[in-house]
Amino acid sequence: MRFPKKIETENQNLYDARIIETNIIIGLAICGISAITGMKKELFMIYATCYSMHLIINTFVRLKYYFYVSDLKNILISIGKGAMFIFIPSLIIQKVVFNEFVNLTMLFTMVIALILSAIAIYIKKKKVETEDITVNNGYIHMKIVLTLTLIISGVQFIQLM
């Protein structure tokens, strides 16, 4: 979250623990399902994509309200950050740890989900001038990620059948 570097106006933002919980609840649910079912390699990239989408959304919000980056540039930087710091390293981990690369259908679905997460938060925040650090905003972010994670999971489930 420190890239780009934190600026002075951000120092006033206090994050309630409930806001952080909205970012981790989906990931914890995926971990729980993985532990119960033993489907670690099948769920690892869904887990990684979930966190990558959270990073994209959080980066978009920071760039929009604190760095005042143009919308298109903001979307591209946010997707780039999510891909570079979480998604691409996770693809490498998937190959090294599970000795299996993500098939092209899933890879395509996940990349589209990453792009859609940036577009969805852009649409949601298009007419919002200032960002309030509230639990309600955390829930908005969680709904975007949950919806896209369920779609990715559905595609994965269909492929496993």
N, C-alpha and C positions, 0 to 999 in steps of 0.2 A: 504494500500500500504506500510505501515511501517513494515510489517512483511514479510520477515525478515528485521531486522533493516537496515536503510539506511547507506551506507558506504561512505567514503570520496570522492571516484571518481564519485559518483552520484551527488554530490553537484554542479557540473559544468553544469548539464543538466537543461536547461530552457525549460519549456513546453509552447508552443504557445497555445493561447486560441482555435485555430482551431483544435489542436490535441485533446483537451478535448472535443470539440464539436463532434468529430467523435465517442467518447465513449458514448455520451449521446443521440445522435440523434435517434437511434433506440428505446431506452427506452421512449423517449418523444413521438415518433410516436405511440407506444403501448398505452401510457397514453391517447393520443388524441383519438385514436380509442375507447378505453374503455369509455371515457367521452361521446363520440358521440353515441355509441351503448348501453351503460349501461351494457356491458358484463364484469363486474369487476371480478367476480369469475372465468370466463372462461379465462381471459387474465392475471390474476395475476401471475400464475406460468410461463407463457411465458415471462412476464416481468422479473421475478426473474431469470429465466434461462438465459435470455439475459445478465443481469448484472453479473451473475456467470461466463458466458463464457468470458466476458471482463476481469474479475478479473483473470481468468485462463491464458488468453493470456498475460496480463500485468505482471503477476507473472513469467510466463515462460521467458519472455524477460529479466526481472530483474535478474533472477537466471542465465540465460545463459551468459549475458554480464557483469555482475558485481560480481557475486559470483562463476562463472565458475563451476557450478554443472553439473554432467554428464547428458546426455540427458534423460535416463530412469528415473533417480531419479528426474530430473527436471519436467518431465511430471507428475509423481506421486505426487510430492509436490504441483504442480500447481493445479491439479484436486482436491487434498485434501483441499487446501486452498479455492478454489471456492465453493466446497461442504460444507465445515465447516462454512464459514463465511456468505454465502448467500443462497445457495440452500436448505440445511437442515432446517435452521431457517424459510425459506419461506414455506416449507412444513408444518411446525408447525403452522405458521400464517394462511395458507390456511385452515387448520382444525379448528383453534380457531375462526377466523373471519368469514369464510364462511360456517363453519360447514360441510365441504365436503373435503374428501381426494382425491387426484389425482388418477384417475384410473390407473391400471397397465400398460396399453398400453401407456398412456401419460408419466407415470413415466419412463418406459423403454426408450421411445423416447428421453426424456429430458436427462437422464443419458448418453445415447449414444451421444447426441449432446455435452455434457460437455467433454466427452472423445475425440470426434472428433475435438473439438476446440483446444485442446492441441496438437493433432496429426497434425492438419492443420498448426498451427504456427510452429511446429517443422519442418515440410516439407518445409515451406516457408523460414525458417531461417537456414536450414541445412548447407548451404555453405556460409553463411554470417558471417564474422569474427567480425565485430564491428557494433554496433547499432547506427544509426543516429536518433536523435529525430527530425523527419520531419513529415509534414502533410501527405506525401505519405505513410509513415509507418502507420499512424493513419488510412488512408483509407484501407490499407491492412488488418488491424485488423478488421475494420468495415465490410469489405466484407465477412470475415470469419463468423463473428457473424450474419450478415444479412442473409447469405445463410442458416445457421443452424436454425435461428429464423423462416425463411419462411418455412422450412421443418417442424418444430414443429407446426407452425400455420396451415399448410396444414393438418397434422394428426389430430389436434384439430378440424378443420373445418369439415373434413370427419366424425369424431365421432359425431359432433353435428347434422349432417344431418339425 
